[in-house]
Amino acid sequence: MIETAERTIIKGPYNHHIYEFPEEINEINFFTFEKKLILEKQWAALPPAAKSIFPVICSHCNAEGSCYPSEQTIAILSGCTAKTVQTGLKGLRSMEKVFHIKKKLTNIGHHRNTYQIDFPEQKKGIMFPFHKSIIESGNWSLLTRSAKALYPVMRAFSFWEDNLTDQFDIDDYKEREYDFVNAERDVLNDHAGIHGSTFYKALHSLQENYFIEDIGINGGYKTWKVFLRPKRGYEAEYMNKLVLKRYCH
């Protein structure tokens, strides 16, 4: 985890600077997403707004798990409104063992939220890597709320193909582009906190934005490739035009 500074290039109304999507994407850095949040259904219990913004806040954290992105930056990177961010922050307060928020007064007299995340150690079985590029590329911001709820769940229940063999190559494991997931639909729904036809809409959004790939029936189960990073991204110019349209009226 590496501390990231907000990019402040685009100027909005009143000469106010807002986040700009970068031309170059960091494909290496990630934070550790605790599987227990999924398996114990803490994730499922969160309101949709909280699920949308939690990975965005985590992606800004330094090695000590602290960060202070503005609410507007969180809104842009999660594809939300400012009101949705505030709703999400209220929801995240329920994760008091993992998520902490404090108000800090800046030197110029502005109140700013500071966030502290208690990340799990980087150890196989208790976490999965959530890559910064998911957020930085803009792909996350284009997902529906249900897709944002479902993607971490698919990651939590995913497995690497060589887990099915007697051979394990650590280099291949580290360099892999995707895992497989064939969890049952009701399991994915329950742990994502989504229901009914919303599941299929979430799948469509994930496929449309290059997070998963349907590979049909495998071993008797519906199976998907779930990518550790979006298989394709969007041009920074395209994403920044969307920012201007959505946030600079």
N, C-alpha and C positions, 0 to 999 in steps of 0.2 A: 504494500500500500504506500503510495507516495502522495504527498500533499499537492494539490492542484490549485492554481490560481484561476480566478474567473477571467475570461477573456472579455474585454469591454471595448469593442470597436464600433459596433453599430450605435448610432445616436438616435434616440427616440425624441418625443416631444420635450420641449424645455431643455434641449441639449443633454438629456439624461442618457447615460450610457447603459446598454444592455448586453447580455451575453451574445457572442457570435460563435457559431459552429466552426471549428478549425478545418483548415485544408488537409492537414496531416493528422491521422488518427493513431493513438498509442494502442498497439495490439497486444502489449505485454502485461501491463499493470492490471491488477484485479483486487477485489476485497473478498474475504472469506464469508460466505453465506452459511449460517448455521442450519444444518438439516433439522435439528430439533424444533425449530420454529415451524417447520412444515409438518413434521411427523406428529407433534403434539397439538396440531391444529390452531396454534396461536396465529399463524398467518391467515388461516381461513376465517378467523373471528374478526380480523381487522376490516374496517370499512374500505370500500374500493379506493377512495382517495388516498388512504394511508399506504396501500399496496403500490400505488402509482409512484409515490414520492420517496418511499424508503430506499430503494436502490440508488436513486439519484443523490440523496444525502450521503449514503455510504460511499459512493464513488468519489466524493470530494475529501474524504478523510485522510489524514496523515497517518504515520506509523503508530501514533498513540491513539488513533481512533477519533480525533477531534477535527471539526471543520466549522465553517461559518458562511456557507453560500447564502446569497440573498433569496428572499421568497420569490422574487421575479425570476432569478436564474433557475430555481427549483421548478417553477411553473413552466418555463420554456423547455427544459430538458425532460420534463415528464409529460409535456403536451397538455397541461392543465391551465385553468384560470387561477388567479390569485386567491379567489374564494375557496377553490378546491384544495389548494395548498394549505390554507388555514384549517380547513376541515380535516385534512390528512394529518396535520401536526397534532390536532386534538386526539385523533384516533391512535397515533403512535405512542401517546403517553401511557397507554395501557401496557406497553412492553417495557415496564419500568426496570426489569433486570437487564435489558439490552440497550434501550434507547433513553438518553437523558438530554434535556433541553434547558438552557439557562438564558436569561436576558443579560446582555452586556452593554454598557454605555460606552460609546466610542469617544475619541478625543474631540470630535466636533459636535458632540451632544446628541447623537442619534442612538436609539436602541436597536440592537442587533441580536438575533438569536445565535447562540453557539450550541453545537450538537456534539454529543459524546456517544460513540457506539462501542459496546463491548463485543468485539469480534472473537470468534473461536480461534483456537490455534490452527495452523495449516497442517491438518492431519486427515488422511484419507478415512472416510467413513463418518466423520462428524461434520464435514463441511463440503461445499463445492465452490470452485472459483467463479465469481461473477465479474466478468471483464469490464473494465472501464470503457472499452470501445463500444459496448452495447449502448451506453448512454451518450458518449461523445459523438458517435456517428449520426445520431438523430433517430435511429430505428426505433428505440424505446418510445420516443415521444409520439410516434405515429401508430402505436398499438392501441387497440380498444382497452378499456379498463379490465374486461374479463380476460383478455390475452395477457395483460400484465400480471393478473392474479395467477394465471395458469402456467406461464413459462417457468418460474422458480420451482413449481411443483413437479413439472416434467423433468427438470434438472435434478431434483432431489431423488426421484425414483429411477433415474437413468443408470445405465451401465455401459461399460466399455466392452466391445466385442471380444477382446482377448480374455475377458473374465470367463468366457465359456471354454477356454482351452487351458492346457497345462503349462503353456508358455507365457511369460510376462516380460515384455521389453519396456523398461522404464523410460527410455528415450522416445519410443513410439507413443507411450502413454502421455508423456508431457507435450508432445507435438500434435496430438490428435485434434481434429477439427470438430468432431461431433461425438456424442454418445448415442445410445439407443434407449428408447423407452417404449415399453409395451404394457404399462400398468392398465388395469381395468378402468373403464370410463367412470364408474361410480367412485372409485378411489381418487381419481384425479379431480372429479367434481367436489367431493367432500373436503379434500385438503386445500383446494383453491377457493372454496366458499362460493362456487357458482353452481347453477342448476339449469336443467332442461336444455332448450335449444341454444342457450347462451354458450354452452360448451362448443358447439359447432361453429358459432360465430367467432369464438376465441381462436379455434384452430385455423379458421380462414384468415384471420388477422395475422396470426403468427406465420403462416405460410406466405402470405402476401408480402410480409416484411422480412422474409428470409431467416426466420428463427428456427423453423422446423421443415422437415420434408417427409411426406407420407410415402412409406415404402411397402404398404399393403399388409397382408397377413403373413406373419412369420412365426412358426412354431405354434400355430393355432391362435395367435393373438394379433390384434391390430398393432402395428409398430410404426414408429416414426424415428427419423434421425432428429436429434435435438442439438443444434449447433452451439458451441461454447461462445462463439462470436457470430453475429449475423453473416450469412453466407455472402451477401452483397450489401453495399451501403448506398448512400445518396451523396450527390455533389454538395459541397458546403454552400455553394451559391444558391442551390435550390432550397436547402433548409433555411438559409438566412432570409430568403424572400418570404418564406412562410412566417418566420419570426416577425418581420416587418408588417406583414398583413394581419397577424393575430394580436400583436402586442404594441404596435405603434400607430394607433388611430389618430 
